[in-house]
Amino acid sequence: MEIKDLILQTDDIHKATELISSKLEKPVIIENKNFELISYSASFDDFDQTQQKTILSKKCPIFIIDRLKKEGIVQKLERNPDPIRVHPIEELGFEQRIVIAAKHLGHTMAYIWVQESDHRMNQEELDFLEEVTPHLGKLVYDVYTKVNAKEGKKEKLLWQLLHHEYGSESQFRHEASLAKLNLPERFSVLVFSVVAPQYTYMLDYLEKTIERSNFRKRIQFLKSEFQIILVLEGNKDEKFSSRRLARAFIEDVKEDTQEDNFYNYLIGVGKEYTSLYFMRKSFLEALEVIETANFISPRPESMPREFAELGIYRYLASLYEKNSSEDYYSEDLLILIQNDAEKQTDLLKTLEVYMSNNGKGKQTAQELFIHPNTLNYRIKQIQDLTNIDFSNFNMKAYLYTELLLLNNVEAYYQRYKSALQ
């Protein structure tokens, strides 16, 4: 039997994904209309950097989605039933690929992505993909409309809340009552992901930590391949109580886990809400924190875990894309990097710590383990070498974001070093 017939006969989206990948001899990823991961070809291990992040965080990186929308790819997918070739975005680790929208009953259910790293798909392969795509749309539709036999009623309802896939709230509350699912009146969503597939065993440890936690009665959780998603119930009349619970639970996990292992988790906490309608929003906020942490590969504790405190970190990926695409460099930072390399000074690090401490000399000197007079001398050197004006708030804000990129994104630092050569 031909592979196409096998695909058209299967009712398993994961099997269909593997069969397509086998036929095309290329990595395949299927995402829903919100760019959240549904399935991927596990038999291939040569996914590009963007696809690896999608698999780990269960969602396409936001800066990639923004780029696709900006270039009109998403709009074309809605209008065009044919496969579309998306050219590589090298600076973002996005290799060339084919994408096609899988529709069912006139609605887009999913996007099928086929990576074209080694060679372009020929017309026969494109025709094959187009022929099987409608069946994939139906399979994805079935995934979201049929009850998965492996899930209990409570888990199914909780997934529906997180994906906002339910009808009226009154009917949902009735079903939750029958299933004895507690619906919190104040909550935050907390997500634990792992930094790489080889650390998935840590999710089993995390599950055990949840079960024996003192907060167990205030936690509901769901487990997927690379993540555990927790809905934390706060005290009804106590503002921010669910976020405080999230912090306490994270500390419990850190205590239960050896420190080296703890930092193999990527952790995100969504904002607190009091309406079920916003549970998905809190979930997506937690995922954005994880996605940002995955992008910058932060040093331990250097980046906020809570979306409400993410601040400028939210914009680093977009700034990285803009600067890389325009081949932009800060002349002031280039001067400091060059000076450090030639004269064995430590001015860039000094500037970074000084900026992170909001220009507080005593605090900066203590963190750098230097005398305040030494710090003053270094600051004067920085001012003599560059055009940096520490009294200009706009310049300080700009420098701070550039330094965050430079010291957290290895590829960005390497770009600066190569610019000096």
C-alpha positions in Angstrom: 0.0 0.0 0.0 1.3 3.4 -0.9 2.2 5.9 1.8 -0.5 8.3 0.6 -3.1 5.6 1.1 -1.8 4.9 4.6 -2.0 8.5 5.5 -5.6 8.9 4.2 -6.7 5.8 6.2 -5.1 6.6 9.5 -6.9 8.4 12.3 -3.7 9.2 14.3 -2.2 12.7 13.6 1.2 11.6 15.0 1.3 8.6 12.7 0.3 10.7 9.7 3.1 13.2 10.6 5.7 10.4 10.6 4.4 9.0 7.3 4.7 12.4 5.6 8.2 12.9 7.0 9.2 9.4 5.8 7.8 10.0 2.3 9.5 13.4 1.9 12.6 12.5 3.9 12.4 15.8 5.7 11.5 17.1 9.2 7.8 17.9 9.6 5.9 20.0 12.2 2.2 20.5 12.5 0.9 23.5 14.5 -2.6 24.6 15.1 -4.0 28.0 13.9 -2.5 29.6 17.1 1.0 28.3 16.1 0.9 25.8 19.0 2.6 22.5 18.5 0.3 19.5 17.6 2.7 17.0 16.2 6.3 16.6 14.9 8.3 13.9 13.2 10.2 12.4 16.1 12.3 10.2 13.8 14.2 13.2 12.5 16.7 15.0 14.8 17.9 17.7 12.4 15.3 20.3 13.1 16.6 23.9 12.7 16.9 26.2 15.7 13.4 27.7 15.4 11.8 24.3 15.1 13.7 23.0 18.1 12.4 25.9 20.2 8.8 25.2 18.9 9.1 21.5 20.0 10.5 22.4 23.5 8.1 25.3 24.3 5.2 23.7 22.4 4.7 27.0 20.5 6.3 28.8 17.6 8.5 31.7 18.9 6.5 35.0 18.9 9.2 36.8 16.9 8.9 34.3 14.1 5.1 34.6 14.1 5.5 38.4 13.9 7.9 38.1 11.0 5.6 35.7 9.1 2.7 38.1 9.6 4.8 41.1 8.6 5.8 39.4 5.4 2.2 38.4 4.6 2.8 34.6 4.8 -0.1 34.1 7.3 -2.5 36.1 5.1 -1.4 34.1 2.0 -2.1 30.8 3.8 -5.7 31.9 4.5 -6.3 32.8 0.8 -4.1 30.3 -1.0 -4.7 26.5 -0.8 -1.4 25.7 -2.4 1.9 25.1 -0.5 4.0 28.2 0.0 7.8 28.4 0.1 9.1 30.5 3.0 12.7 31.6 2.5 15.3 31.3 5.3 15.8 33.9 8.0 19.4 32.9 8.8 19.9 35.3 11.7 16.9 33.7 13.5 17.9 30.1 12.9 14.9 29.7 10.5 15.8 27.5 7.5 13.9 27.4 4.3 10.6 25.4 4.4 7.3 24.7 2.8 4.0 25.5 4.6 0.4 24.7 3.8 -2.8 25.4 5.6 -4.8 22.3 6.6 -8.5 23.2 6.5 -11.7 21.4 7.5 -15.3 22.5 7.0 -13.9 25.8 5.6 -11.9 26.6 8.6 -8.1 26.6 9.0 -7.3 23.9 11.6 -3.5 23.7 11.3 -0.3 24.6 9.4 2.0 21.9 8.1 5.6 22.9 8.0 8.2 20.9 6.0 11.9 21.9 6.4 13.8 22.1 3.1 17.3 22.2 4.6 19.2 20.1 2.1 17.2 20.3 -1.2 14.0 21.8 -2.5 10.8 19.7 -2.8 9.9 18.9 -6.4 6.5 19.3 -7.9 5.6 15.7 -7.3 6.3 16.1 -3.6 4.4 19.3 -3.4 1.4 17.6 -5.1 1.6 14.8 -2.6 1.5 17.2 0.4 -1.4 19.1 -1.1 -3.4 15.8 -1.6 -3.0 14.6 2.0 -3.5 18.0 3.7 -7.3 18.0 3.8 -7.2 14.7 5.7 -4.8 16.3 8.2 -7.3 19.1 8.7 -9.9 16.6 9.6 -7.6 14.7 12.0 -6.7 18.0 13.8 -10.4 18.8 14.0 -11.0 15.4 15.6 -8.2 16.0 18.1 -10.1 19.1 19.4 -13.6 17.7 19.2 -13.4 14.1 20.4 -12.6 13.0 23.9 -9.2 11.6 24.2 -9.6 8.2 25.8 -6.3 8.7 27.7 -7.6 11.8 29.5 -10.0 12.0 32.4 -13.0 14.4 32.3 -11.2 16.9 34.6 -8.1 17.0 32.4 -10.2 17.4 29.3 -12.1 20.4 30.8 -8.9 22.0 32.1 -7.4 21.7 28.6 -10.5 23.3 27.2 -10.0 26.2 29.6 -6.4 26.7 28.7 -7.2 26.7 25.0 -10.5 28.6 25.3 -12.3 25.9 23.5 -15.7 25.8 25.2 -19.1 27.2 24.6 -21.0 29.3 27.2 -19.4 29.7 30.6 -22.6 28.6 32.3 -22.6 25.3 30.4 -18.9 24.8 31.1 -19.4 25.4 34.8 -22.2 22.8 34.8 -19.9 20.2 33.2 -17.1 21.1 35.6 -19.5 20.6 38.6 -20.5 17.2 37.3 -16.8 16.2 36.9 -16.0 17.7 40.4 -13.4 20.1 38.8 -12.7 23.0 41.1 -12.8 26.3 39.2 -10.7 28.9 41.0 -12.0 32.4 41.5 -8.4 33.8 41.6 -5.6 32.1 39.7 -2.3 32.2 37.9 -0.9 29.7 35.4 2.6 28.4 36.1 4.5 26.4 33.4 7.6 24.3 33.8 9.4 23.3 30.6 12.7 21.6 30.1 15.7 23.2 28.3 16.3 20.1 26.1 14.6 16.7 25.4 17.1 14.7 27.4 15.8 16.4 30.6 12.2 15.2 30.3 12.8 12.8 33.2 12.8 15.9 35.4 9.1 16.3 34.8 8.5 13.0 36.6 10.4 14.4 39.6 8.3 17.6 39.4 5.1 15.6 39.4 6.1 13.9 42.6 7.0 17.3 44.1 3.5 18.5 43.3 1.8 15.4 44.8 3.6 15.9 48.2 3.4 19.7 48.2 1.8 21.5 51.1 -0.1 23.5 48.4 -1.5 20.4 46.6 -5.1 21.3 47.3 -4.6 24.6 45.5 -2.9 23.1 42.5 -4.3 21.5 39.4 -1.9 20.4 36.7 -1.6 18.9 33.3 1.5 17.1 31.9 2.6 17.1 28.2 5.7 15.8 26.6 8.0 18.6 27.6 6.0 20.6 30.1 3.9 20.6 33.2 1.2 23.2 33.4 -0.1 24.2 36.8 -3.2 26.3 37.6 -2.6 27.8 41.0 -5.6 28.9 43.1 -5.2 32.1 45.1 -7.3 33.3 48.0 -10.5 34.7 46.7 -10.2 38.1 48.3 -6.4 38.4 48.5 -4.9 40.2 45.5 -1.7 38.6 44.0 -2.1 35.5 46.3 -1.8 33.1 43.4 1.5 34.7 42.3 2.8 34.4 45.8 1.8 30.8 45.8 3.7 30.4 42.5 6.9 31.8 44.0 6.6 29.6 47.1 6.1 26.5 45.0 9.1 27.4 42.8 11.2 27.6 45.9 10.0 24.2 47.0 10.9 22.8 43.6 14.4 24.4 43.8 14.9 23.0 47.3 13.8 19.5 46.2 16.0 19.6 43.1 19.8 19.8 43.1 20.7 23.3 41.9 22.5 22.2 38.7 19.3 20.2 37.8 17.0 23.0 38.8 18.3 25.3 36.0 17.4 22.7 33.4 13.8 24.0 33.9 12.5 27.0 32.1 9.8 28.5 34.3 7.1 31.0 33.5 4.3 32.5 35.6 1.3 34.2 33.9 -0.5 37.2 35.5 -3.2 36.7 38.1 -6.9 36.8 36.9 -10.3 36.4 38.5 -12.3 35.4 35.3 -12.1 31.9 33.7 -12.1 33.7 30.3 -8.5 34.9 31.0 -7.1 31.5 32.0 -5.8 31.1 28.4 -4.3 34.6 28.6 -2.4 33.7 31.8 -1.2 30.4 30.1 0.1 32.3 27.0 1.9 34.8 29.3 3.6 32.0 31.1 4.7 30.5 27.7 6.0 33.9 26.6 8.3 34.0 29.6 9.6 30.5 28.7 10.0 31.5 25.1 12.0 34.6 26.1 14.2 32.6 28.5 14.8 30.0 25.8 15.8 32.8 23.3 18.3 34.5 25.5 19.6 31.5 27.5 19.8 33.6 30.7 22.2 33.0 33.5 20.5 31.5 36.6 18.1 34.0 38.2 19.1 36.8 35.8 15.7 37.0 34.1 12.3 37.5 35.8 10.0 34.4 35.8 6.8 36.3 36.1 5.2 37.9 33.0 4.2 40.9 35.0 7.9 41.6 35.8 9.3 40.7 32.3 9.6 44.4 31.3 12.2 45.1 28.6 12.9 41.4 28.2 9.7 41.1 26.2 11.2 43.1 23.4 14.7 41.6 23.2 13.8 39.1 20.4 12.3 41.8 18.2 15.3 44.1 18.8 17.7 41.2 18.0 15.9 40.6 14.7 15.9 44.2 13.8 19.5 44.8 14.6 20.7 41.6 12.9 18.6 42.2 9.7 20.0 45.8 9.5 23.5 44.8 10.5 23.4 47.4 13.2 26.0 47.9 16.0 26.3 50.3 18.9 29.5 52.2 18.2 30.0 52.9 21.9 29.8 49.2 22.8 32.2 48.3 20.0 34.7 50.8 21.4 34.5 49.3 24.8 34.8 45.7 23.5 37.9 46.7 21.5 39.4 48.5 24.4 38.9 45.5 26.7 40.5 43.2 24.1 43.5 45.4 23.5 44.3 46.8 26.9 42.9 44.0 29.1 40.4 46.3 30.8 36.9 45.4 32.1 34.9 48.4 31.0 32.1 46.5 29.3 31.4 44.4 32.4 31.6 47.5 34.5 29.1 49.3 32.3 26.7 46.3 32.4 26.8 46.1 36.3 26.6 49.9 36.6 23.5 50.1 34.4 21.8 47.1 36.1 22.2 48.8 39.4 20.7 52.0 38.0 23.9 54.0 38.4 24.4 53.3 42.1 28.1 53.5 42.7 28.4 51.8 46.1 26.2 48.8 45.0 28.1 48.5 41.7 31.5 48.5 43.4 30.4 45.9 45.9 29.1 43.6 43.1 32.4 44.0 41.1 34.5 43.6 44.3 36.4 46.9 43.5 37.0 50.1 45.5 34.6 53.0 44.8 37.5 55.1 43.5 38.4 52.3 41.0 34.8 52.3 39.8 34.8 56.1 39.4 38.0 55.8 37.4 36.4 53.2 35.1 33.3 55.3 34.6 35.5 58.3 33.6 37.3 56.0 31.1 34.0 55.0 29.6 32.9 58.6 29.3 36.2 59.6 27.7 36.2 56.8 25.2 32.5 57.0 24.1 29.6 59.4 23.7 27.7 57.8 26.6 25.8 60.4 28.7 24.7 58.9 32.0 22.3 61.8 32.6 20.3 61.0 29.4 17.5 58.6 30.3 16.8 57.7 26.7 20.5 56.7 26.1 20.6 54.7 29.3 17.4 52.8 28.4 18.9 52.1 24.9 22.2 51.0 26.4 20.6 48.7 28.9 18.6 46.8 26.2 21.7 46.5 24.0 23.7 45.2 27.0 21.0 42.6 27.9 21.3 41.3 24.3 25.0 41.4 24.3 25.5 39.6 27.5 22.6 37.0 27.2 22.6 36.1 23.5 25.8 34.5 22.5 25.3 35.0 18.7 24.8 38.7 19.3 28.1 39.0 21.1 29.9 37.0 18.4 28.5 39.5 15.8 30.1 42.3 17.7 33.4 40.5 18.0 33.4 39.8 14.2 32.7 43.4 13.5 36.0 44.3 15.0 38.0 42.0 12.8 
